[in-house]
Amino acid sequence: MNLKQLSALLELSQTTVSRALNGYPEVSEQTRRRVLETAQRYGYKPNSNARKLATGRAGSIGYVLPVGRNVDLDPHFVEFLSGLGEHALSREVDLSLTPASYERESEAYRRIAASRSVDGVYLSAMRSDEQRIGLLQELGIPFLAHGRALKPVDGYACVDIDNEAAFHDATRLLLQLGHQRLAFINGDTDYSFAVHRLDGVRRAMTACGLAVGSLQHHSAAMNEENGYRIASALFHNADPATRPTGVLSASMFTTLGIVRALNQLGLKMPDDVSVITHDDVFPFLKPESFSVPLTTTRSSIRAAGARICERLVDIISGVETEPVQEIWPVELIVRASSGPAPTERKVVRRAAEAAQ
Amino acid sequence: MNLKQLSALLELSQTTVSRALNGYPEVSEQTRRRVLETAQRYGYKPNSNARKLATGRAGSIGYVLPVGRNVDLDPHFVEFLSGLGEHALSREVDLSLTPASYERESEAYRRIAASRSVDGVYLSAMRSDEQRIGLLQELGIPFLAHGRALKPVDGYACVDIDNEAAFHDATRLLLQLGHQRLAFINGDTDYSFAVHRLDGVRRAMTACGLAVGSLQHHSAAMNEENGYRIASALFHNADPATRPTGVLSASMFTTLGIVRALNQLGLKMPDDVSVITHDDVFPFLKPESFSVPLTTTRSSIRAAGARICERLVDIISGVETEPVQEIWPVELIVRASSGPAPTERKVVRRAAEAAQ
């Protein structure tokens, strides 16, 4: 049934019916009720034609929301959602969140497929060994990944940033500045972005003739506490002649903790330690807002959210037919937290100062 | 149509049909497709009986997601969503987000009502003068508010924290510690929580015989930048004998900025300035993680998210019939950022130290 048929049935103008369905206030409550009841009885979906063009039947895209005791949704998700929501608004699609524990995740996708409550889904927090891609292909749900899996390598659509190149470039800068002893406080390497970043760090070290075994690499959830804990362990009572002089950090929150540890130990950026951090561009926490402004690898996660929505709608509506792997370059922004590696003499002098 | 009827129609056992609908792998893809197609053709909804018990028809609760140029979803939302998602999982309900700009918000609610895509909605960021309550009552959508409006006063269900008492208690503590010159870096007073907090501060001042006009009150979005900007304006080149000695802060992010400003100006917590902050209990940013651990008013926004989901499902399913206004008490946790007001002599000494 289309709008014309519904209007004829109701003996109302198409304009009035359309207004009633879209909730405009000029239509009386009584008329609106009558229109809605008739529309429902005859299976007419408001905006169904416009929506079918834009997306599929449901007018909704889906996301399986990870919940459970050990899962903390983090602030990255809010920024991503802001971008996605903005684009969803322009395409008139809703976002449906289906909560699921990690163990019962595949069941959630199967239920989504069975109920046809959404026209497509996006995936995030891509794992190194990613089971969801095969599952969604089997279920025939249109999907798009935010990030990439290590396995399978291709055959699916994604939007990702070039994490490998970002951390390669950051590491190369530290090496060019004379740093030889590096530490990397990475995210959880169960996720592929963290593996890509580690690859980038190692590639830069190898290119410079540095043994990758000398890297002090730590993998942990990206939050203030872990940044503090790991940085404290790296620098507390460490010999100034052997401790790291260059630190790479996975996130702004990790770096909040690193900075707290350095402050407590009386170590200065960049005189004692250079720090380079990945920045997803949070409006609530900016690299310029640290007492020593942070050198960062920068890419807006909000822009990624908008792009994910745009491409997923294109995939659902058949505008995009081949699975494109879209990889965004990342900028390296130099601020005050990075500088030349301390010289031998400077290390001794700074140690003496700190001991006073 | 129920599961028995559907199974009879398909000439399959109820177990097989149920498994097919729930996506268990032991059912062949061919059978699964046949079950799903038949279920859809005859309007059978997977889990519809179980879901109807728990909620309504859609198995989904809704939220109008604010988007637009001047809207930053902030990290509070992630924590709230974590709690809500955890409870939604246990009740097997989805969360449907409908993006809308502020100007077209009422249209979004009307569209939700018309499409019957959700069984109920929750409201958040309650405004002082709140139009949405009347609109939802008119539309007949079950709803629950996170927070309270100033108008209307009652007649709707909500979960809120006692912002008035929280900031009353925090202010009273500062007054008991001898602080006479107070500043409050508040959230945006377009929202009722910020008005309630200001009421609390003023009540404590009045009870202590202090003129409320002496309060330096600033209202702004809660982020690092505003905290820094406002604290800098309060303390830069300010006369130590007249500048505030006690600062109340609306959020952890605001306080990140306050602390940055104080550090830059060489002012110490609590010797020069006592700071008390509201803490929504973020796992990614803790009051203990500041170089001077923060005294806070504390209430878990994650717990509020879980409770909102629980009560909204109860309202939808008719378990809760009267509109209850549930107000949670807030704890006041004393840490190192608050202390006695500096004495006259100490002010002079500290100023001399700072000038060196």
Interface residues (C-beta under 8 A of the other chain):
Chain A: A20 L21 N22 G23 Y24 E29 R32 L36 A39 Q40 K45 P46 N47 S60 L65 V67 G68 V71 D72 L73 D74 P75 F77 V78 E79 L81 S82 G85 E86 A88 L89 D94 L95 S96 L97 T98 P99 A100 S101 S106 E107 Y109 R110 R111 A113 A114 S115 R116 S117 E138 L139 N223 E224 E225 Y228 F253 L256 G257 R260 N263 Q264 P283 F284 L285 K286 S289 F290 S291
Chain B: A20 L21 N22 G23 Y24 E29 R32 L36 Q40 K45 P46 N47 S60 L65 V67 G68 V71 D72 L73 D74 P75 F77 V78 E79 L81 S82 G85 E86 A88 L89 D94 L95 S96 L97 T98 P99 A100 S101 S106 E107 Y109 R110 R111 A113 A114 S115 R116 S117 E138 N223 E224 E225 Y228 F253 L256 G257 R260 N263 Q264 P283 F284 L285 K286 S289 F290 S291
